[in-house]
Amino acid sequence: MTNAAKIIKLKKLQVETGAKAVSLKEVVNNDEVLVVSIPDTGVDTLDIGNLHDSWRQQPGSPIYCTNLNLSELKKNLPTAKRELLAERRELALQLILK
């Protein structure tokens, strides 16, 4: 994806969801990781660490599908507990299917 396409995608995300902050990662050359940060979008970004820690933003985590600002994202990210993700995903699914 080109940088221009990334800008358009982030702008669309902000407009559609009212997103205030978003965590982003991109893999380059199979192992190098970088944060895509585009100040013109008005969306703050947060480097969540390496790919090994990406589970912290998966379904069931405190930041997944939320509309948090950067401060709230930083506060909630470390509270993720890997052992609770599956149970929380199932609980959310049960509520959605009602």
VEXDREN-2710 file (C-alpha; in Angstrom, 1 decimal):
% VEXDREN-2710
k/r/px/py/pz
1/MET/0.0/0.0/0.0
2/THR/1.4/3.4/-0.9
3/ASN/1.8/6.2/1.6
4/ALA/-1.0/8.1/-0.2
5/ALA/-3.3/5.1/0.2
6/LYS/-2.4/4.9/3.9
7/ILE/-3.3/8.6/4.4
8/ILE/-6.7/8.1/2.6
9/LYS/-7.4/4.9/4.7
10/LEU/-6.6/6.7/8.0
11/LYS/-8.6/9.8/7.0
12/LYS/-11.6/7.5/6.2
13/LEU/-11.2/5.7/9.5
14/GLN/-11.2/9.0/11.4
15/VAL/-14.3/10.3/9.5
16/GLU/-16.3/7.0/9.7
17/THR/-15.5/6.2/13.3
18/GLY/-14.6/9.5/14.9
19/ALA/-11.4/7.7/15.9
20/LYS/-9.1/9.7/18.2
21/ALA/-6.2/7.4/18.4
22/VAL/-5.2/4.1/16.7
23/SER/-2.4/1.6/17.1
24/LEU/-0.8/0.6/13.8
25/LYS/2.0/-1.7/12.8
26/GLU/3.4/-2.5/9.4
27/VAL/5.9/-5.4/8.6
28/VAL/8.7/-4.6/6.3
29/ASN/11.1/-7.1/4.9
30/ASN/9.4/-9.9/6.9
31/ASP/10.9/-8.7/10.2
32/GLU/11.4/-5.0/10.4
33/VAL/8.5/-3.2/12.1
34/LEU/7.6/0.4/12.0
35/VAL/4.8/2.6/13.1
36/VAL/2.9/4.4/10.4
37/SER/2.4/7.9/11.7
38/ILE/0.7/10.5/9.5
39/PRO/0.1/13.7/11.4
40/ASP/-2.1/15.2/8.7
41/THR/-4.9/12.7/9.5
42/GLY/-5.5/14.1/13.0
43/VAL/-5.4/10.6/14.3
44/ASP/-2.8/9.9/17.0
45/THR/-0.7/6.7/16.8
46/LEU/0.9/4.6/19.4
47/ASP/3.7/2.2/19.0
48/ILE/2.5/-1.0/20.8
49/GLY/5.9/-2.8/20.6
50/ASN/7.0/-5.7/18.5
51/LEU/4.7/-8.2/16.6
52/HIS/5.1/-10.6/19.5
53/ASP/3.1/-8.2/21.6
54/SER/0.4/-7.5/19.0
55/TRP/-2.0/-9.8/20.9
56/ARG/-2.6/-6.8/23.1
57/GLN/-4.9/-5.3/20.4
58/GLN/-6.8/-8.4/19.5
59/PRO/-10.5/-9.2/20.1
60/GLY/-11.1/-9.4/23.8
61/SER/-8.5/-6.9/24.8
62/PRO/-9.3/-3.6/26.5
63/ILE/-8.4/-1.6/23.4
64/TYR/-10.1/-3.7/20.7
65/CYS/-12.9/-1.9/18.9
66/THR/-12.9/1.0/21.2
67/ASN/-12.9/4.8/20.6
68/LEU/-10.1/5.8/23.0
69/ASN/-8.0/8.9/22.8
70/LEU/-4.2/8.5/23.0
71/SER/-4.0/8.9/26.8
72/GLU/-6.8/6.2/27.3
73/LEU/-5.1/3.9/24.8
74/LYS/-1.8/4.2/26.7
75/LYS/-3.6/3.5/30.0
76/ASN/-5.6/0.5/28.8
77/LEU/-3.0/-1.3/26.6
78/PRO/-0.9/-2.6/29.5
79/THR/-4.1/-4.0/31.3
80/ALA/-4.6/-6.6/28.6
81/LYS/-4.3/-10.2/29.9
82/ARG/-3.6/-12.8/27.2
83/GLU/-5.2/-15.6/29.2
84/LEU/-8.6/-13.7/29.3
85/LEU/-8.8/-12.9/25.6
86/ALA/-10.7/-16.1/24.5
87/GLU/-13.2/-15.9/27.3
88/ARG/-13.9/-12.2/26.6
89/ARG/-14.2/-12.8/22.8
90/GLU/-16.8/-15.5/23.6
91/LEU/-18.7/-13.2/26.0
92/ALA/-18.8/-10.4/23.4
93/LEU/-20.0/-12.8/20.7
94/GLN/-22.8/-14.1/23.0
95/LEU/-24.0/-10.5/23.5
96/ILE/-23.8/-9.7/19.8
97/LEU/-25.8/-12.8/18.8
98/LYS/-28.7/-12.0/21.2
END
